[in-house]
Amino acid sequence: MYDLTHFQRDLLYVIAGKDKPHGLAIKDELEEYYEGEIHHGRLYPNLDELVEKGQRDRRTNFYSLTSRGRREIEARRDWEQQYVEV
């Protein structure tokens, strides 16, 4: 996960914590966390690069982690546990 930006890492975490969220649900979660607006031009190109996209209906896409995304999260957690005990 070292090659991802913090925004990309946070996208993976949000998607991992939801059941096939749509783009606006991801955007809402990130805006709450960052306490500011996330522009579509930032969100959707990163989603296209990092995760799998499916179609819920003709107007709504959903997003899910790839196997790489799951591995990246697991590797990050392993690394964090070396330094932080919760």
Residue pairs with C-beta under 8 A, 6 or more apart in sequence:
1 9
1 12
1 72
1 73
1 75
1 76
1 79
4 12
4 50
4 72
7 30
7 42
7 46
8 46
8 49
8 50
9 72
9 76
10 30
10 33
11 26
11 30
11 43
11 46
11 47
11 50
11 51
12 50
12 51
12 65
12 69
12 72
12 73
13 73
14 21
14 26
14 29
14 30
15 21
15 26
15 51
15 63
15 64
15 65
15 69
16 65
16 69
16 70
16 73
18 25
18 26
18 29
20 54
20 56
20 62
20 63
20 64
21 29
21 62
21 63
22 56
22 60
22 61
22 62
22 63
23 43
23 44
23 47
23 61
23 63
26 43
26 47
26 63
27 38
27 40
27 43
30 38
30 43
31 37
31 38
47 53
47 63
50 66
50 69
51 63
51 64
51 65
51 66
51 69
52 63
52 64
52 65
52 66
53 61
53 62
53 63
54 61
54 62
54 63
54 64
55 61
55 62
56 62
65 73
